[in-house]
Amino acid sequence: MLVICREKGRQKGNLFQKSDHYSLEIIKTLLIYLGLLAAALFSMQYVGSLKNPGTELKAEKINLALRRTGHLLLKADGDTTTVIPPVEEVKKGVWRLQLDHHFAYKDLPEILHSSFMQHGIERNYDVAVIRCNDHKIQAGYNLNDYLVNKEVPCQERETNNNCQYIEVSFQKGQASLSSPYQYLWALLTPFAYFLWTRFQKRQTNKRTMPPTIPVEMVAADREPLLQFGAFLLDFTGQKLIHLDAVHNLTYREAKLLHLFVTHANQVLERSTIIEKVWADEGVLVGRSVDMFVSRLRKMLKEDATVQIVAVHGIGYRLEVGGQNDSINV
């Protein structure tokens, strides 16, 4: 029982080491991602400020865009002769076009947006259709309502009053989004870039980098490393190495794996395993062999050519593809 407690103590120590390592990796990943996200959002804001370097919009551009809108709305309704009244700025940032003849409200969002784009006006805005006689709003929307799916609220409803104002209110100092999904892209693009670079780095390491062997693992007073498949076993240092990853083993895990590697592709009876690995305990409690084999299997999943196979009624065999015996390094 005392030995089992010692074993559990070693496992707990390794667990804390791995937990600390993973925590540092997570913190590092989050910091990199937040940095990339901040850069993306800053770039969006900077580009927006370039598109709208000041709070002033050019009156002649707005005038031309709204007159074009009025012309196309009346033309779509079959009216090609009515004079378009002058466009008015009723207050700062609010522009109004009066149309004395009926027009189809459903055509307004697309025509107005295309008119503004044609004249380089990319600021966000609200639109209201107002009756001339009582100044009540009949319909309205925000630019982003249209950009989401090319539709706006009440788009199919008719506005029956002949005299109507089309009133456009520009939002102060805010660049319009070319798409409402820009912010979503700003959130996802840095994360996708980070994952891609990590994947590329891992693939490059797999193709070009030999297994990383710490200097202390090749000291003269240590047992030679054992290679099997893509793994290296440092029995003395109780480490399992796979490419640039290092698994810390408990004393019993290292001893059991050492037994398997030195008898690769050979069937080991359960009694032999107990004798070789647990002989110094004098007693084996429960299903310790199966439990330790399960732990080793999880670590060996990184190489499909290496696996520990149960031989029913006898014991276990470490199968190493294309290798009859382990190789000393």
Summary of the structure (lengths in Angstrom):
residues: 329
radius of gyration: 36.5
end to end distance: 36.5
largest distance: 107.0
contacts: 882
relative contact order: 0.09
helix: 47%
strand: 21%
